[in-house]
C-alpha cells in the first residue's frame, strides 16, 4: 500500500512521532489517519509503562503567575537527563503543568497519595494526574505526560507542586 507523504506529515504534526513511526502506523491502519493516531497513542502508553520504573533525577522547576498577580503556581517536573530537560517539548509541558496547577487546585499528585477510602474527596479534582487538561478537557494530565514521554523517549514525573492565592 502506498502512503502519501502529505498524510504522513499530517499525522506527524498531530502526534509528534517520527516520520517512519507515522508511516508504519498508517500502513498498519491501512491508510486510516484516525486509526493510525490511535495506534500511536497505544504505543506511546506502552512505551511510557516500560519507562515508568526508570529514575528521573533531572528536570526543572517552572513557575507561573496568573494575570493580575493574585494566583501563582510552582511545579517540579523530572526527567532522566538534563538534555531532555532543555528541550522545547519538556519546557512546554512544565509550563502547561504550572498553568494547570494555578487554574485547578489539586491536593495530591496521584491517586496513590490518597490514604484510605475518602468519600469526601472527588479524585478527579483532588489528584493532579486525574484532572482534565485545561487546554484539552478530553485528555487528563496523565495523558499529556504520556504523550510527552512518547515524544522525548524518557520517563517524566511530577515530583511536587505548590499553588498560591492571595489572601488564602
N, C-alpha and C positions, 0 to 999 in steps of 0.2 A: 504494500500500500504506500502511495506517495503522500507525504505530508507537506503542505505548502509552508514555506519559511515565514509567511505572514502569520499563519496560525501558531507556529512555534513562538514567534515574537510576542503575540498577544498573550499566550499562556505564560510566557516568561515574565511579562510585565505584571500580570495578575499574581503570580506565585512567588517570584523572586528566585526560582530554581534555575539551575544551569540549562544551557541550550540542549545538550544531549539528554538530560533528565526529562525536560519538557517534551522533546521529540519522542522518547521512549514511552512516556505516559500517553501521548497522543496515539502512538501505534497500538499500545495496549488497549486504549479506549476506542479503537477503530475510528479515529478522527473526531470523536465527540468531545468538544472542549470542556463541557461541564463535568463529564465523567472523568476526563483527564485531570481536572483540578481536584476532584475528589480522591483520585488515586494518589496524587502528590500529597494531599493532606494526610492520608492514611500512612504513607511512607514517612512523612515528617513526624507523625506521632510515634511510629515505631523507632525512628532514629532518636527521638527525644527520650524514649523509655530506655534505650540502650545506654544513653549518656547520663542518666539520672544519678547514678552512683558515683560518678567522677567528681573529684574535688574541684570546687570553684572558689579559688582564693584571690583572684584578681577582680577587677571591675571598677566601679566608680560610684560616687555619691552625687545624686542630682537633686537640686533644689528648684522649687517652683513657687513663685509668689503671684497670686491671682491679681488681676487688675484692681486697683484700689488699695492694695496692700493690707486687706483685712484677713486674708486666708493665705497660708503658706504650707508647703509640704516638703519633706526630705525623704529620699528613698535610697537605700544601699542595694545595688544590683551587682551580683557577682557572676563572673565567668571563669574559664580555665586559664586564659592567657591575657597578658596586657595588650597583645596585638589585637585581639578581638575587642577588648575594651575601648580601643581607639577607633573602631570602625563606625561609620555613619549609622549603620543599622542598630548597633548596640546603644549608641548615644541617643538615637531617636526613641528606642524602647525605654531607656531610663527616663527621658524627658516625659514621654507619654504616661509612664507609671507614676511619676511625681504629680502630673496633672490629674490623674485618676484619684490619687490619694487626697488631693485638695478638693476634688469635686464630690467624691463619695467616701465619707469617713468609714473606715473599717477598724475592727478591734484586733483581728488576727490576720496572719498571712494566709494560713491554710486551715482546713478542717482538722488536721492533726493536732493543732494547738488548742482546740476546744476540749476542755476536760469534762468528761461525763456527758450525760444527756441533759441538754439545756433547752427546755420547751419555750423559754422566754426569748430565745435567740432565732432570728432569721439568718440561716447560714449564708444565703446568697448576698446579703448586705454586710454581714459581720466578718466574712472571710474575703480578703482582697482577691485571692485567686479565683473565687467563685463569682465575683461581681461581673455584671455585664460591662463590657468595654465601652467607655463613653463615646468613642469615635465610631463604633460599630456595635450596637446593642445585640446583634445576632451572635457575637462572639463573647467568650469570657476572657478574663485577664490570662488565665491558664492557656487558652487557645492562642492568644497573641504571643505569649512566651514560647510556646511550642513551635509556632511559625518562625520565630526568630532563631530558635535552636536549629531548625532545619536549614535556614539560610546561612548561619555563621558556622555551623558544624561543631559547636561546643555546648556544654551544659551551662545553663543560666538559672540563677536562683535569686529570689528576693530575700535578703537577709534580715532587714529591718526597715521600718518606716516610722515617720512621725508627722502628725498634722497639727498645725497651729491655727487657732482662730482668735482674733482679737476679742478680749473680754471673756474668754472661757478658760 
